[in-house]
Amino acid sequence: TTVKPGDKNIVQTVTYNANDEAALITYIDDTDNKTLKSESANGKFGETIKFPDVVQDVINGYVAQHYVLGKDTYTQGVTYKDGKEANQFEVHFTHGTKNVTQNHKVNETVHYVYENGDKAADDYKATPIVFTQSGVQDLVTNQIKWGNWDKDSAIFAPVVSPTIPNYQAMPAQIKAQTVTHDSKDIDETVVYMP
């Protein structure tokens, strides 16, 4: 436009429109190295980013499933910035865990009877041998990673059969018994014969 002396002032209006921007939030399981969920949102530069699901509600939902919140790059009320990278957020979780143990108890019992099955003496009950195994339970998957048992094996000492006058114990002694965490209870019977 050419301007001459005496012309009226020229007023022009320039309108600036905010750029369209996109945002992405990704929820990541660092224990299993996988993405749990992703959500995107669109808006204008400078507007508050609002994802379809409220971020804190999503976080609370995972925490309720025994995830532990780690690094979180999202801040409530953040606005769209210029450029794709500036609007990408990550929320990291690991699996909650707890220490657990299991026991396996092995009992040894010796019964003393006459040939006809009648009781000849009180049963002998050894002090049980207990095997213990520790592990870590993943509270998200409920899987347990077990460690080693506290001992490979243990031995029940020999048991000498009690003396009953005019009777012979068969056997005269229960031999020593080696047991492991897989062993079943030991149940032996000594028969007294005239």
Contact map, one row per residue, 1 for C-alpha under 8 A:
11100000000000000000000000000000000000000000000000000000000000000000000000000000000000000000000000000000000000000000000000000000000000000000000000000000000000000000000000000000000000000000000000
11110000000000000000000000000000000000000000000000000000000000000000000000000000000000000000000000000000000000000000000000000000000000000000000000000000000000000000000000000000000000000000000000
11111010000000000000000000000000000000000000000000000000000000000000000000000000000000000000000000000000000000000000000000000000000000000000000000000000000000000000000000000000000000000000000000
01111110000000000000000000000000000000000000000000000000000000000000000000000000000000000000000000000000000000000000000000000000000000000000000000000000000000000000000000000000000000000000000000
00111110000000000000000000000000000000000000000000000000000000000000000000000000000000000000000000000000000000000000000000000000000000000000000000000000000000000000000000000000000000000000000000
00011111000000000000000000000000000000000000000000000000000000000000000000000000000000000000000000000000000000000000000000000000000000000000000000000000000000000000000000000000000000000000000000
00111111100000000000000000000000000000000000000000000000000000000000000000000000000000000000000000000000000000000000000000000000000000000000000000000000000000000000000000000000000000000000000000
00000111110000000000000000000000000000000000000000000000000000000000000000000000000000000000000000000000000000000000000000000000000000000000000000000000000000000000000000000000000000000000000000
00000011111000000000000000000000000000000000000000000000000000000000000000000000000000000000000000000000000000000000000000000000000000000000000000000000000000000000000000000000000000000000000000
00000001111100000000000000000000000000000000000000000000000000000000000000000000000000000000000000000000000000000000000000000000000000000000000000000000000000000000000000000000000000000000000000
00000000111110000000000000000000000000000000000000000000000000000000000000000000000000000000000000000000000000000000000000000000000000000000000000000000000000000000000000000000000000000000000000
00000000011111000000000000000000000000000000000000000000000000000000000000000000000000000000000000000000000000000000000000000000000000000000000000000000000000000000000000000000000000000000000000
00000000001111100000000000000000000000000000000000000000000000000000000000000000000000000000000000000000000000000000000000000000000000000000000000000000000000000000000000000000000000000000000000
00000000000111110000000000000000000000000000000000000000000000000000000000000000000000000000000000000000000000000000000000000000000000000000000000000000000000000000000000000000000000000000000000
00000000000011111000000000000000000000000000000000000000000000000000000000000000000000000000000000000000000000000000000000000000000000000000000000000000000000000000000000000000000000000000000000
00000000000001111100000000000000000000000000000000000000000000000000000000000000000000000000000000000000000000000000000000000000000000000000000000000000000000000000000000000000000000000000000000
00000000000000111110000000000000000000000000000000000000000000000000000000000000000000000000000000000000000000000000000000000000000000000000000000000000000000000000000000000000000000000000000000
00000000000000011111000000000000000000000001110000000000000000000000000000000000000000000000000000000000000000000000000000000000000000000000000000000000000000000000000000000000000000000000000000
00000000000000001111100000000000000000000001100000000000000000000000000000000000000000000000000000000000000000000000000000000000000000000000000000000000000000000000000000000000000000000000000000
00000000000000000111110000000000000000000111100000000000000000000000000000000000000000000000000000000000000000000000000000000000000000000000000000000000000000000000000000000000000000000000000000
00000000000000000011111000000000000000000111100000000000000000000000000000000001111100000000000000000000000000000000000000000000000000000000000000000000000000000000000000000000000000000000000000
00000000000000000001111100000000000000011110000000000000000000000000000000000001000100100000000000000000000000000000000000000000000000000000000000000000000000000000000000000000000000000000000000
00000000000000000000111110000000000000011100000010000000000000000000000000000001000100111000000000000000000000000000000000000000000000000000000000000000000000000000000000000000000000000000000000
00000000000000000000011111000000000001111000000000000000000000000000000000000000000000111000000000000000000000000000000000000000000000000000000000000000000000000000000000000000000000000000000000
00000000000000000000001111100000000001110000000000000000000000000000000001000000000000011110000000000000000000000000000000000000000000000000000000000000000000000000000000000000000000000000000000
00000000000000000000000111110000001111100000000000000000000000000000000000000000000000001110000000000000000000000000000000000000000000000000000000000000000000000000000000000000000000000000000000
00000000000000000000000011111000001111000000000000000000000000000000000000000000000000000111100000000000000000000000000000000000000000000000000000000000000000000000000000000000000000000000000000
00000000000000000000000001111100111110000000000000000000000000000000000000000000000000000111100000000000000000000000000000000000000000000000000000000000000000000000000000000000000000000000000000
00000000000000000000000000111111111100000000000000000000000000000000000000000000000000000001111000000000000000000000000000000000000000000000000000000000000000000000000000000000000000000000000000
00000000000000000000000000011111110000000000000000000000000000000000000000000000000000000001110000000000000000000000000000000000000000000000000000000000000000000000000000000000000000000000000000
00000000000000000000000000001111100000000000000000000000000000000000000000000000000000000000111000000000000000000000000000000000000000000000000000000000000000000000000000000000000000000000000000
00000000000000000000000000001111110000000000000000000000000000000000000000000000000000000000000000000000000000000000000000000000000000000000000000000000000000000000000000000000000000000000000000
00000000000000000000000000011111111000000000000000000000000000000000000000000000000000000000000000000000000000000000000000000000000000000000000000000000000000000000000000000000000000000000000000
00000000000000000000000000011101111100000000000000000000000000000000000000000000000000000000000000000000000000000000000000000000000000000000000000000000000000000000000000000000000000000000000000
00000000000000000000000001111000111111000000000000000000000000000000000000000000000000000000000000000000000000000000000000000000000000000000000000000000000000000000000000000000000000000000000000
00000000000000000000000001111000011111000000000000000000000000000000000000000000000000000000000000000000000000000000000000000000000000000000000000000000000000000000000000000000000000000000000000
00000000000000000000000001110000001111100000000000000000000000000000000000000000000000000000000000000000000000000000000000000000000000000000000000000000000000000000000000000000000000000000000000
00000000000000000000000111100000001111110000000000000000000000000000000000000000000000000000000000000000000000000000000000000000000000000000000000000000000000000000000000000000000000000000000000
00000000000000000000000111000000000011111000000000110000000000000000000000000000000000000000000000000000000000000000000000000000000000000000000000000000000000000000000000000000000000000000000000
00000000000000000000011110000000000001111100000000110000000000000000000000000000000000000000000000000000000000000000000000000000000000000000000000000000000000000000000000000000000000000000000000
00000000000000000000011100000000000000111110000011110000000000000000000000000000000000000000000000000000000000000000000000000000000000000000000000000000000000000000000000000000000000000000000000
00000000000000000001111000000000000000011111000010000000000000000000000000000000000000000000000000000000000000000000000000000000000000000000000000000000000000000000000000000000000000000000000000
00000000000000000001110000000000000000001111101010000000000000000000000000000001000000000000000000000000000000000000000000000000000000000000000000000000000000000000000000000000000000000000000000
00000000000000000111100000000000000000000111111000000000000000000000000000000001000000000000000000000000000000000000000000000000000000000000000000000000000000000000000000000000000000000000000000
00000000000000000111100000000000000000000011111000000000000000000000000000000011110000000000000000000000000000000000000000000000000000000000000000000000000000000000000000000000000000000000000000
00000000000000000100000000000000000000000001111100000000000000000000000000000011100000000000000000000000000000000000000000000000000000000000000000000000000000000000000000000000000000000000000000
00000000000000000000000000000000000000000011111110000000000000000000000000000011000000000000000000000000000000000000000000000000000000000000000000000000000000000000000000000000000000000000000000
00000000000000000000000000000000000000000000011111000000000000000000000000001111000000000000000000000000000000000000000000000000000000000000000000000000000000000000000000000000000000000000000000
00000000000000000000001000000000000000001110001111100000000000000000000000001111000000000000000000000000000000000000000000000000000000000000000000000000000000000000000000000000000000000000000000
00000000000000000000000000000000000000001000000111110100000000000000000000000000000000000000000000000000000000000000000000000000000000000000000000000000000000000000000000000000000000000000000000
00000000000000000000000000000000000000111000000011111110000000000000000000000000000000000000000000000000000000000000000000000000000000000000000000000000000000000000000000000000000000000000000000
00000000000000000000000000000000000000111000000001111100000000000000000000000000000000000000000000000000000000000000000000000000000000000000000000000000000000000000000000000000000000000000000000
00000000000000000000000000000000000000000000000000111110110000000000000000000000000000000000000000000000000000000000000000000000000000000000000000000000000000000000000000000000000000000000000000
00000000000000000000000000000000000000000000000001111111110000000000000000000000000000000000000000000000000000000000000000000000000000000000000000000000000000000000000000000000000000000000000000
00000000000000000000000000000000000000000000000000101111111000000000000000000000000000000000000000000000000000000000000000000000000000000000000000000000000000000000000000000000000000000000000000
00000000000000000000000000000000000000000000000000000111111100000000000000000000000000000000000000000000000000000000000000000000000000000000000000000000000000000000000000000000000000000000000000
00000000000000000000000000000000000000000000000000001111111110000000000000000000000000000000000000000000000000000000000000000000000000000000000000000000000000000000000000000000000000000000000000
00000000000000000000000000000000000000000000000000001111111111000000000000000000000000000000000000000000000000000000000000000000000000000000000000000000000000000000000000000000000000000000000000
00000000000000000000000000000000000000000000000000000011111111100000100000000000000000000000000000000000000000000000000000000000000000000000000000000000000000000000000000000000000000000000000000
00000000000000000000000000000000000000000000000000000001111111110000000000000000000000000000000000000000000000000000000000000000000000000000000000000000000000000000000000000000000000000000000000
00000000000000000000000000000000000000000000000000000000111111111000000000000000000000000000000000000000000000000000000000000000000000000000000000000000000000000000000000000000000000000000000000
00000000000000000000000000000000000000000000000000000000011111111110000000000000000000000000000000000000000000000000000000000000000000000000000000000000000000000000000000000000000000000000000000
00000000000000000000000000000000000000000000000000000000001111111111100000000000000000000000000000000000000000000000000000000000000000000000000000000000000000000000000000000000000000000000000000
00000000000000000000000000000000000000000000000000000000000111111110000000000000000000000000000000000000000000000000000000000000000000000000000000000000000000000000000000000000000000000000000000
00000000000000000000000000000000000000000000000000000000000011111110000000000000000000000000000000000000000000000000000000000000000000000011000000000000000000000000000000000000000000000000000000
00000000000000000000000000000000000000000000000000000000000001111111000000000000000000000000001100000000000000000000000000000000000000000011000000000000000000000000000000000000000000000000000000
00000000000000000000000000000000000000000000000000000000000001111111100000000000000000000000111100000000000000000000000000000000000000000011000000000000000000000000000000000000000000000000000000
00000000000000000000000000000000000000000000000000000000000000100111110000000000000000000000111100000000000000000000000000000000000000000000000000000000000000000000000000000000000000000000000000
00000000000000000000000000000000000000000000000000000000001000100011111100000000000000000011110000000000000000000000000000000000000000000000000000000000000000000000000000000000000000000000000000
00000000000000000000000000000000000000000000000000000000000000000001111100000000000000000011110000000000000000000000000000000000000000000000000000000000000000000000000000000000000000000000000000
00000000000000000000000000000000000000000000000000000000000000000000111110000000000000000111100000000000000000000000000000000000000000000000000000000000000000000000000000000000000000000000000000
00000000000000000000000000000000000000000000000000000000000000000000111111000000000000001111000000000000000000000000000000000000000000000000000000000000000000000000000000000000000000000000000000
00000000000000000000000000000000000000000000000000000000000000000000001111100000000000001110000000000000000000000000000000000000000000000000000000000000000000000000000000000000000000000000000000
00000000000000000000000010000000000000000000000000000000000000000000000111110100000000001110000000000000000000000000000000000000000000000000000000000000000000000000000000000000000000000000000000
00000000000000000000000000000000000000000000000000000000000000000000000011111100000000000000000000000000000000000000000000000000000000000000000000000000000000000000000000000000000000000000000000
00000000000000000000000000000000000000000000000000000000000000000000000001111100000000000000000000000000000000000000000000000000000000000000000000000000000000000000000000000000000000000000000000
00000000000000000000000000000000000000000000000110000000000000000000000000111110000000000000000000000000000000000000000000000000000000000000000000000000000000000000000000000000000000000000000000
00000000000000000000000000000000000000000000000110000000000000000000000001111111000000000000000000000000000000000000000000000000000000000000000000000000000000000000000000000000000000000000000000
00000000000000000000000000000000000000000000111110000000000000000000000000001111100000000000000000000000000000000000000000000000000000000000000000000000000000000000000000000000000000000000000000
00000000000000000000111000000000000000000011111110000000000000000000000000000111110001100000000000000000000000000000000000000000000000000000000000000000000000000000000000000000000000000000000000
00000000000000000000100000000000000000000000110000000000000000000000000000000011111001100000000000000000000000000000000000000000000000000000000000000000000000000000000000000000000000000000000000
00000000000000000000100000000000000000000000100000000000000000000000000000000001111101000000000000000000000000000000000000000000000000000000000000000000000000000000000000000000000000000000000000
00000000000000000000100000000000000000000000000000000000000000000000000000000000111111100000000000000000000000000000000000000000000000000000000000000000000000000000000000000000000000000000000000
00000000000000000000111000000000000000000000000000000000000000000000000000000000011111110000000000000000000000000000000000000000000000000000000000000000000000000000000000000000000000000000000000
00000000000000000000000000000000000000000000000000000000000000000000000000000000001111110000000000000000000000000000000000000000000000000000000000000000000000000000000000000000000000000000000000
00000000000000000000000000000000000000000000000000000000000000000000000000000001111111110000000000000000000000000000000000000000000000000000000000000000000000000000000000000000000000000000000000
00000000000000000000011100000000000000000000000000000000000000000000000000000001101111111000000000000000000000000000000000000000000000000000000000000000000000000000000000000000000000000000000000
00000000000000000000001110000000000000000000000000000000000000000000000000000000000111111100000000000000000000000000000000000000000000000000000000000000000000000000000000000000000000000000000000
00000000000000000000001111000000000000000000000000000000000000000000000111000000000000111110000000000000000000000000000000000000000000000000000000000000000000000000000000000000000000000000000000
00000000000000000000000011110000000000000000000000000000000000000000001111000000000000011111000000000000000000000000000000000000000000000000000000000000000000000000000000000000000000000000000000
00000000000000000000000011110000000000000000000000000000000000000000111111000000000000001111100000000000000000000000000000000000000000000000000000000000000000000000000000000000000000000000000000
00000000000000000000000000111100000000000000000000000000000000000000111100000000000000000111110000000000000000000000000000000000000000000000000000000000000000000000000000000000000000000000000000
00000000000000000000000000111110000000000000000000000000000000000011111000000000000000000011111000000000000000000000000000000000000000000000000000000000000000000000000000000000000000000000000000
00000000000000000000000000001110000000000000000000000000000000000011110000000000000000000001111100000000000000000000000000000000000000000000000000000000000000000000000000000000000000000000000000
00000000000000000000000000001010000000000000000000000000000000000111000000000000000000000000111110000000000000000000000000000000000000000111000000000000000000000000000000000000000000000000000000
00000000000000000000000000000000000000000000000000000000000000000111000000000000000000000000011111000000000000000000000000000000000000000111000000000000000000000000000000000000000000000000000000
00000000000000000000000000000000000000000000000000000000000000000000000000000000000000000000001111100000000000000000000000000000000000011110000000000000000000000000000000000000000000000000000000
00000000000000000000000000000000000000000000000000000000000000000000000000000000000000000000000111110000000000000000000000000000000000011110000000000000000000000000000000000000000000000000000000
00000000000000000000000000000000000000000000000000000000000000000000000000000000000000000000000011111000000000000000000000000000000001111000000000000000000000000000000000000000000000000000000000
00000000000000000000000000000000000000000000000000000000000000000000000000000000000000000000000001111100000000000000000000000000000001111000000000000000000000000000000000000000000000000000000000
00000000000000000000000000000000000000000000000000000000000000000000000000000000000000000000000000111110000000000000000000000000000111100000000000000000000000000000000000000000000000000000000000
00000000000000000000000000000000000000000000000000000000000000000000000000000000000000000000000000011111000000000000000000000000000111000000000000000000000000000000000000000000000000000000000000
00000000000000000000000000000000000000000000000000000000000000000000000000000000000000000000000000001111100000000000000000000000011110000000000000000000000000000000000000000000000000000000000000
00000000000000000000000000000000000000000000000000000000000000000000000000000000000000000000000000000111110000000000000000000000011100000000000000000000000000000000000000000000000011000000000000
00000000000000000000000000000000000000000000000000000000000000000000000000000000000000000000000000000011111000000000000000000001111000000000000000000000000000000000000000000000000010000000000000
00000000000000000000000000000000000000000000000000000000000000000000000000000000000000000000000000000001111100000000000000000001110000000000000000000000000000000000000000000000001010111100000000
00000000000000000000000000000000000000000000000000000000000000000000000000000000000000000000000000000000111110000000000000001111100000000000000000000000000000000000000000000000000000011100000000
00000000000000000000000000000000000000000000000000000000000000000000000000000000000000000000000000000000011111000000000000001111000000000000000000000000000100000000000000000000000000001111000000
00000000000000000000000000000000000000000000000000000000000000000000000000000000000000000000000000000000001111100000000000111100000000000000000000000000000000000000000000000000000000000111000000
00000000000000000000000000000000000000000000000000000000000000000000000000000000000000000000000000000000000111110000000000111000000000000000000000000000000000000000000000000000000000000011110000
00000000000000000000000000000000000000000000000000000000000000000000000000000000000000000000000000000000000011111000001011110000000000000000000000000000000000000000000000000000000000000011110000
00000000000000000000000000000000000000000000000000000000000000000000000000000000000000000000000000000000000001111100001111100000000000000000000000000000000000000000000000000000000000000000111100
00000000000000000000000000000000000000000000000000000000000000000000000000000000000000000000000000000000000000111111111110000000000000000000000000000000000000000000000000000000000000000000111100
00000000000000000000000000000000000000000000000000000000000000000000000000000000000000000000000000000000000000011111111100000000000000000000000000000000000000000000000000000000000000000000001110
00000000000000000000000000000000000000000000000000000000000000000000000000000000000000000000000000000000000000001111110000000000000000000000000000000000000000000000000000000000000000000000001110
00000000000000000000000000000000000000000000000000000000000000000000000000000000000000000000000000000000000000001111110000000000000000000000000000000000000000000000000000000000000000000000000000
00000000000000000000000000000000000000000000000000000000000000000000000000000000000000000000000000000000000000001111111000000000000000000000000000000000000000000000000000000000000000000000000000
00000000000000000000000000000000000000000000000000000000000000000000000000000000000000000000000000000000000000001111111100000000000000000000000000000000000000000000000000000000000000000000000000
00000000000000000000000000000000000000000000000000000000000000000000000000000000000000000000000000000000000000111100111111000000000000000000000000000000000000000000000000000000000000000000000000
00000000000000000000000000000000000000000000000000000000000000000000000000000000000000000000000000000000000000011100011111000000000000000000000000000000000000000000000000000000000000000000000100
00000000000000000000000000000000000000000000000000000000000000000000000000000000000000000000000000000000000000111000001111100000000000000000000000000000000000000100000000000000000000000000000000
00000000000000000000000000000000000000000000000000000000000000000000000000000000000000000000000000000000000000110000001111110000000000000000000000000000000000000000000000000000000000000000000000
00000000000000000000000000000000000000000000000000000000000000000000000000000000000000000000000000000000000011110000000011111000000000000000000000000000000000000000000000000000000000000000000000
00000000000000000000000000000000000000000000000000000000000000000000000000000000000000000000000000000000000011100000000001111100000000000000000000000000000000000000000000000000000000000000000000
00000000000000000000000000000000000000000000000000000000000000000000000000000000000000000000000000000000001111000000000000111110000000000000000000000000000000000000000000000000000000000000000000
00000000000000000000000000000000000000000000000000000000000000000000000000000000000000000000000000000000001110000000000000011111000000000000000000000000000100000000000000000000000000000000000000
00000000000000000000000000000000000000000000000000000000000000000000000000000000000000000000000000000000001100000000000000001111100000000000000000000000000000000000000000000000000000000000000000
00000000000000000000000000000000000000000000000000000000000000000000000000000000000000000000000000000000111100000000000000000111110000000000000000000000000000000000000000000000000000000000000000
00000000000000000000000000000000000000000000000000000000000000000000000000000000000000000000000000000000111000000000000000000011111000000000000000000000010000000000000000000000000000000000000000
00000000000000000000000000000000000000000000000000000000000000000000000000000000000000000000000000000011110000000000000000000001111100000000000000000000000000000000000000000000000000000000000000
00000000000000000000000000000000000000000000000000000000000000000000000000000000000000000000000000000011100000000000000000000000111110000000000000001110000000000000000000000000000110000000000000
00000000000000000000000000000000000000000000000000000000000000000000000000000000000000000000000000001111000000000000000000000000011111000000000000001110000000000000000000000000000000000000000000
00000000000000000000000000000000000000000000000000000000000000000000000000000000000000000000000000001110000000000000000000000000001111100000000001111100000000000000000000000000000000000000000000
00000000000000000000000000000000000000000000000000000000000000000000000000000000000000000000000000111100000000000000000000000000000111110000000001111000000000000000000000000000000000000000000000
00000000000000000000000000000000000000000000000000000000000000000000000000000000000000000000000000111000000000000000000000000000000011111000000111100000000000000000000000000000000000000000000000
00000000000000000000000000000000000000000000000000000000000000000000000000000000000000000000000011110000000000000000000000000000000001111100000111000000000000000000000000000000000000000000000000
00000000000000000000000000000000000000000000000000000000000000000000000000000000000000000000000011110000000000000000000000000000000000111110011110000000000000000000000000000000000000000000000000
00000000000000000000000000000000000000000000000000000000000000000000000000000000000000000000001111000000000000000000000000000000000000011111111100000000000000000000000000000000000000000000000000
00000000000000000000000000000000000000000000000000000000000000001110000000000000000000000000001111000000000000000000000000000000000000001111111000000000000000000000000000000000000000000000000000
00000000000000000000000000000000000000000000000000000000000000001110000000000000000000000000001100000000000000000000000000000000000000000111110000000000000000000000000000000000000000000000000000
00000000000000000000000000000000000000000000000000000000000000000000000000000000000000000000000000000000000000000000000000000000000000000111111000000000000000000000000000000000000000000000000000
00000000000000000000000000000000000000000000000000000000000000000000000000000000000000000000000000000000000000000000000000000000000000001111111100000000000000000000000000000000000000000000000000
00000000000000000000000000000000000000000000000000000000000000000000000000000000000000000000000000000000000000000000000000000000000000001110111110000000000000000000000000000000000000000000000000
00000000000000000000000000000000000000000000000000000000000000000000000000000000000000000000000000000000000000000000000000000000000000111100011111000000000000000000000000000000000000000000000000
00000000000000000000000000000000000000000000000000000000000000000000000000000000000000000000000000000000000000000000000000000000000000111000001111100000000000000000000000000000000000000000000000
00000000000000000000000000000000000000000000000000000000000000000000000000000000000000000000000000000000000000000000000000000000000011110000000111110000000000000000000000000000000000000000000000
00000000000000000000000000000000000000000000000000000000000000000000000000000000000000000000000000000000000000000000000000000000000011100000000011111000000000000000000000000000000000000000000000
00000000000000000000000000000000000000000000000000000000000000000000000000000000000000000000000000000000000000000000000000000000000011000000000001111100000000000000000000000000000000000000000000
00000000000000000000000000000000000000000000000000000000000000000000000000000000000000000000000000000000000000000000000000000000001111000000000000111111000000000000000000000000000010000000000000
00000000000000000000000000000000000000000000000000000000000000000000000000000000000000000000000000000000000000000000000000000000001110000000000000011111000000000000000000000000000000000000000000
00000000000000000000000000000000000000000000000000000000000000000000000000000000000000000000000000000000000000000000000000000000001100000000000000001111110000000000000000000000000000000000000000
00000000000000000000000000000000000000000000000000000000000000000000000000000000000000000000000000000000000000000000000000000000000000000000000000001111110000000000000000000000000110000000000000
00000000000000000000000000000000000000000000000000000000000000000000000000000000000000000000000000000000000000000000000000000000000000000000000000000011111000000000000000000000011110000000000000
00000000000000000000000000000000000000000000000000000000000000000000000000000000000000000000000000000000000000000000000000000000100000000000000000000011111100000000000000000000011100000000000000
00000000000000000000000000000000000000000000000000000000000000000000000000000000000000000000000000000000000000000000000000000000000000000000000000000000111110000000000000000001111000000000000000
00000000000000000000000000000000000000000000000000000000000000000000000000000000000000000000000000000000000100000000000000000100000000000000000000000000011111000000000000000001111000000000000000
00000000000000000000000000000000000000000000000000000000000000000000000000000000000000000000000000000000000000000000000000000000000000000000000000000000001111100000000000000011100000000000000000
00000000000000000000000000000000000000000000000000000000000000000000000000000000000000000000000000000000000000000000000000000000000000000000000000000000000111110000000000001111100000000000000000
00000000000000000000000000000000000000000000000000000000000000000000000000000000000000000000000000000000000000000000000000000000000000000000000000000000000011111000000000001111000000000000000000
00000000000000000000000000000000000000000000000000000000000000000000000000000000000000000000000000000000000000000000000000000000000000000000000000000000000001111100000000011100000000000000000000
00000000000000000000000000000000000000000000000000000000000000000000000000000000000000000000000000000000000000000000000000000000000000000000000000000000000000111110000010111100000000000000010000
00000000000000000000000000000000000000000000000000000000000000000000000000000000000000000000000000000000000000000000000010000000000000000000000000000000000000011111000010000000000000000000000000
00000000000000000000000000000000000000000000000000000000000000000000000000000000000000000000000000000000000000000000000000000000000000000000000000000000000000001111101110000000000000000000000000
00000000000000000000000000000000000000000000000000000000000000000000000000000000000000000000000000000000000000000000000000000000000000000000000000000000000000000111111100000000000000000000000000
00000000000000000000000000000000000000000000000000000000000000000000000000000000000000000000000000000000000000000000000000000000000000000000000000000000000000000011111000000000000000000000000000
00000000000000000000000000000000000000000000000000000000000000000000000000000000000000000000000000000000000000000000000000000000000000000000000000000000000000000001111100000000000000000000000001
00000000000000000000000000000000000000000000000000000000000000000000000000000000000000000000000000000000000000000000000000000000000000000000000000000000000000000011111110000000000000000000000111
00000000000000000000000000000000000000000000000000000000000000000000000000000000000000000000000000000000000000000000000000000000000000000000000000000000000000000011011111010000000000000000000111
00000000000000000000000000000000000000000000000000000000000000000000000000000000000000000000000000000000000000000000000000000000000000000000000000000000000000001110001111110000000000000000011110
00000000000000000000000000000000000000000000000000000000000000000000000000000000000000000000000000000000000000000000000000000000000000000000000000000000000000000000000111111000000000000000011110
00000000000000000000000000000000000000000000000000000000000000000000000000000000000000000000000000000000000000000000000000000000000000000000000000000000000000001000000011111100000000000000011000
00000000000000000000000000000000000000000000000000000000000000000000000000000000000000000000000000000000000000000000000000000000000000000000000000000000000000011000000111111100000000000000010000
00000000000000000000000000000000000000000000000000000000000000000000000000000000000000000000000000000000000000000000000000000000000000000000000000000000000001111000000001111110000000000000000000
00000000000000000000000000000000000000000000000000000000000000000000000000000000000000000000000000000000000000000000000000000000000000000000000000000000000001111000000000111111000000000001000000
00000000000000000000000000000000000000000000000000000000000000000000000000000000000000000000000000000000000000000000000000000000000000000000000000000000000011100000000000001111100000000000000000
00000000000000000000000000000000000000000000000000000000000000000000000000000000000000000000000000000000000000000000000000000000000000000000000000000000001111100000000000000111110000000000000000
00000000000000000000000000000000000000000000000000000000000000000000000000000000000000000000000000000000000000000000000000000000000000000000000000000000001111000000000000000011111000000000000000
00000000000000000000000000000000000000000000000000000000000000000000000000000000000000000000000000000000000000000000000000000000000000000000000000000000111100000000000000000001111100000000000000
00000000000000000000000000000000000000000000000000000000000000000000000000000000000000000000000000000000010000000000000000000000000000000000000000000000111100000000000000000000111111100000000000
00000000000000000000000000000000000000000000000000000000000000000000000000000000000000000000000000000000000000000000000000000000001000000000000000000001110000000000000000000000011111100000000000
00000000000000000000000000000000000000000000000000000000000000000000000000000000000000000000000000000001110000000000000000000000001000000000000000001001100000000000000000000000001111100000000000
00000000000000000000000000000000000000000000000000000000000000000000000000000000000000000000000000000001000000000000000000000000000000000000000000000000000000000000000000000000001111110000000000
00000000000000000000000000000000000000000000000000000000000000000000000000000000000000000000000000000000010000000000000000000000000000000000000000000000000000000000000000000000001111111000000000
00000000000000000000000000000000000000000000000000000000000000000000000000000000000000000000000000000000011000000000000000000000000000000000000000000000000000000000000000000000000001111100000000
00000000000000000000000000000000000000000000000000000000000000000000000000000000000000000000000000000000011100000000000000000000000000000000000000000000000000000000000000000000000000111110000000
00000000000000000000000000000000000000000000000000000000000000000000000000000000000000000000000000000000011110000000000000000000000000000000000000000000000000000000000000000000000000011111000000
00000000000000000000000000000000000000000000000000000000000000000000000000000000000000000000000000000000000111100000000000000000000000000000000000000000000000000000000000000000000000001111100000
00000000000000000000000000000000000000000000000000000000000000000000000000000000000000000000000000000000000111100000000000000000000000000000000000000000000000000000000000000100000000000111110000
00000000000000000000000000000000000000000000000000000000000000000000000000000000000000000000000000000000000001111000000000000000000000000000000000000000000000000000000000000000000000000011111000
00000000000000000000000000000000000000000000000000000000000000000000000000000000000000000000000000000000000001111000000000000000000000000000000000000000000000001000000011110000000000000001111100
00000000000000000000000000000000000000000000000000000000000000000000000000000000000000000000000000000000000000011110000000000000000000000000000000000000000000000000000011100000000000000000111110
00000000000000000000000000000000000000000000000000000000000000000000000000000000000000000000000000000000000000011110000100000000000000000000000000000000000000000000001111000000000000000000011111
00000000000000000000000000000000000000000000000000000000000000000000000000000000000000000000000000000000000000000110000000000000000000000000000000000000000000000000001111000000000000000000001111
00000000000000000000000000000000000000000000000000000000000000000000000000000000000000000000000000000000000000000000000000000000000000000000000000000000000000000000011100000000000000000000000111
